Amino acid sequence: RKKLPKKKPTLVVMAAGMGSRYGGLKQIDPVGRHGEIIIDYSLFDAMEAGFERVVFVINHHIEQDFRAAIGDRIAQHMQVDYVFQELDAKLPTGYVPPSERKKPWGTAHAILCCEDILDGPFAVINSDDYYGKHAFKTLYDRLVTLEDRPERYQYCMVGFLLDNTLTDHGSVARGVCEVDASGRLCNVNERTYIVRTPDGPAYSEDGGATLTRLSADNLVSMNMWGFTPSILSEFRAAFPGFLKNTVPGNPEKAEIYIPVEVGRLLREGKADVEVLSSPDRWYGVTYRDDKPGVMAAMAAMTDAGLYPDKLF
């Protein structure tokens, strides 16, 4: 049987929550000298790594602003597709969302919304995180050879050193990874409150009243994943159960998350997830006070020749 040529990896950017975070896209934070925003740097790094196609997951509410601010510019350099993550997307027949629900259904649902246009390996990133050149190159190079085995799905993720992902201006949520000796993911513990302390990073489960130490070089997930299309059928299979069992307890805010679903596949012995680690420092504007530091970092990297003065 003749082997089909391998499909080139696609980049999926989860951006459906962008409008609510920024109060519409008008206030997107520029961090570069010419008004570049964080996603511009990610797309530049992705192209340099080899990605030629990007799928933006957005909602109809921000479509025009998004195309004007980001999509139309990128379409001159990459193949751009749009997928709309709406509350009624991919719902089981007869299911009606809670009337008070406004929020999208979460990151696993964002990926499920792409199932009709993904037929090869793909990477997943958040729209407002800076991941760095090394992370994109490592992920692309792995995706080119990524294939499921008969007995197990084969996925990967990029892990960042916890210390490289913290802010000095408050707490952050991170997926803290447990990795075995062979570099495979065993589990992701979602920690919703991690802070930097004089003694190093620590997490809390009671809003900061008590803190538990974490190792600074612990790998954490920043939602930078590499998947084969098999994950799509797994997310499709999990979605009705989430709507039936999880949503009633928190109708306005319950979400189905990529790391939680991947963790379930690991526990069921259905998947292997290789952890690719990146030495790059993560940047993001979690808090308003983060912005000057991110701007300074982008300027320094531009001055060092890692980026052209004007990206696009």
N, C-alpha and C positions, 0 to 999 in steps of 0.2 A: 504494500500500500504506500503510495507516495505521501511523504509528510508535507502537510500544508506549511507555507511560510508562516513564521510566528508573527502575531499581531504586535504592532508597536504599543508600548504602554501609554495609557491615557492618564492625564492628571484631572482629578475631581476636586473642585474647590467648594467647600461648604460655606455658603454666604447668605443663607435664607434669614438668619437672625440679624444681619447687618443693619437693616433699617431701624429696628427697635433699639439697638445699642447706640446708634448715632442720632436718633431722632430724625430719621430720614437720612439720605446719603449726602445731603448738602454739607454736613459737618464732619465728613470723613477727615481724620487727622492727617495732614501732610507731614511727612517726617524727612523728606529729601529736599535738596536745595531748590528744585524746580517743581515743588508741589507733589512729588512722588509720595504714594502711600505704601504701607507695608506690603500689600498684595503685589505691587509692581515689582518689588525686589524678589519676592518669591517666584513670580512668573519669569522674571529675567533669569534667575538661577535654574529654574526648571527647564527653560529653553536651552541654556548652556549645557545642562546635563543630558539633553537629548529628547525631551518631551516636545511633541509637535502638535498635540491636540489637548485642549482644556475643556472640561465641562463645568460650567458654573451652576451650582444649585442655589436658586434664589426663589423669591415669591413674586407674584404678579404685581404686588403693591410697590416694589422697588425697581421693577424692570426698566422703566425708562431712565430713571436716575442712574441705575447701574450700568446700562449700556453707554450712557453719556460719559460717566465718570471713569469707567474701566473697560468694559467689553469692546466698544468700538475701536479703541486704541490698540488693544491686544489682538483684535481680529486682523490687523495688518501684519502680524508676525506669526500667529498660530491659528490652527483651525479652532473656532470657538463654537460650542454648543451650549444651549440653555436647557435646564430642567427645572420645573417649578414644584417646589415643596409646599403644597397647600394642605390644609386640614382634611380635604376630601380625597387626597391622592392615595391610591393603593388600598383603600379601605375595603374590608370584607363586605360582600353584598348584604344590604339591610342594616349595616352599622351606621348609626348617626352620632357624630361627635357631640360631647356635652355642650349645651348652649353657651356656657360661660367661657369656653375654651378659646384662647386667642393664639397661644404659643404653638409653634410647629411641634411635631411629635418626637423630635430628637435626632441625633446623628445617624443612628442605624436606619431610621426612616428616610433621612436625606439620601443615603446610598441606595436604598430600595427604590426610591423615585427614579433612579438612573437605569433601572434594569433593562429598559427597552433600547438603550443606546450603548450599552457596554457589552462587548463580546470578546474582550481580551483582558490581559492583566492591567490593573490600574492602581494609581496612588491616590491617597486621600489626604487632604490638608484642611486646616481651618483658614478662613480668609484673613484673619487679623493677627496671625502669629508669624514672626520672622524666624525661619528655620536654619538658614545658612547654606552656603554652596556645597559643603561636604555632605550634608544630609541628603540633598537632592541627587547628587551624583551617585552616592552609595545606593540609594533607593532605586534609581533608574537602572543601574547596572545589575541589581539583583532581580528586578522585575523582568528584564529581558530574558532571563533563564528560568523564571518561576513557573512551575507546572505542578498540578496536583498529582499525588501518587494514588494508585488504586485504593490503598487502605486509608489514606489520610489527605485532607486538604493541606496545601503548603502556602502559608502566608508569611508576611514579615512586617516588622515595624521599626521605626527609628527611635531609639531611646536616647534621651539627653541626660547629662549629669544634673541631678537635682539642683546643685548649687548654681548651675548656669541658667536656671529658669526662674529664679526668685526675684522679687522686687523688694526695694527698701521701703515701699510705701503702703504696705498692708499685706493681707493674706491672699494666697492664691489656691486654686483647686488643681490638683495634679493626680494622674494615675501612677501610683508607685508600683514599679514592676518587681516581681520575683522571677529571677532568671536562673536556670540550672547551669551546671558546669559546661554543658555543650553549647551554651548561648541561646537556649530555647526558652521561650516565655512559659512560666508555670502559672502565673496569676497576675492580675492587675488590681491593686487595692485603691479604690477611689478615695482620696483624702481631700475633703472639700475646704480644709482650713490649714494651710501650711504657711509658716512664717520663718523669717530669718531671726535668729536670736544671737546674743554674744557667744553662746556655746555652739552655734551651728543651727541647721534647720530643725524644725520641730513641727509636729502636727497636733491638732486638738480636735476632739469630738464634742466639746461642750462650749464652742464659741470663744475659745482662748483661755478659759478658766484654768484648765490643766493642760500641760504640754508634754508630749512624748517625743524624745529625740529621734531624729532620722540621720542616716549617714549622708554627708554632703555629696559622695560619689554614687549614691543610689541612682539607678536609672529610672527615669520617669517617662511616661507617654504624653506627648503633646498632640495626640490625634494625627500622627503622620504614619499612615499604614500603607502596606502593599498587599493587594488581594488578587486572587484569580476570580473569574465570574461565579464560581461555586458559592461564594459568600452571599450572593444575591438571593439564591433560593433559600438559604438558611435564614436570612432576614425576613423573607416573605413568609416562611413557615412560622417564625417567632412572633410576627406582628399581631395576628388575631389574639393570641394568648395574652400578650401585653395589654391590648385594649380591654380584654375581658377581665383580667385578674389584677392589673396594676392601676389602670386609669380610675376605676371607681373610688379608690382610696385617696386619690389626689387629682381630681378631674381637670383642674386648671393647669397643673404644672408637670404631671408625670411624663417622663421621656424615656424612650428606648435608646440606650447608648451603645456605641460600637464596642468599647472595652468590656462592658458587662456581657454582651452577646458572644464576643470572642472568648471571654473567660469560661462561659458555659460550654462552648465547643471544645476547649482544652480539657475541661473536667469530664466531658463525655467521650474523650479520646478520638474526636473526629478531625482535629486539626493540629498541625505543628505550626508554631509562630517563631520564626527566627528573629532574634533581636539584633539589629544593626546599630552600633552605638556611634554617636556623633560627638566630636570634641567642640563643635560650634556652640557659641553662646546664643541662647534664645533671646529674642526681644519682642516686646509687645506693650501696648498701652492699656494696661489693666486699670491703671489709675491716672488721673490727669497729671500728677506729678512725675509719672514715668516718661512723659513725652520729651523733655529736654535731654534726658540721657539717651533715648533712642535716636534723637536727631544728631546728637554728638557722635554716636557710634556709626551712624550711616555716613556722616561727613568724613570720619576718620577712615572708614573702609573705602570711600570714594577717593580720598587723598592718597591712600595706599595703592590705588590702581585696581582694586577688586571690582569696582563698578565704574562705568563711564560717567562723566559729569552729568549728562542727561540720559536717563535710562532708555526712553522710547521716543 
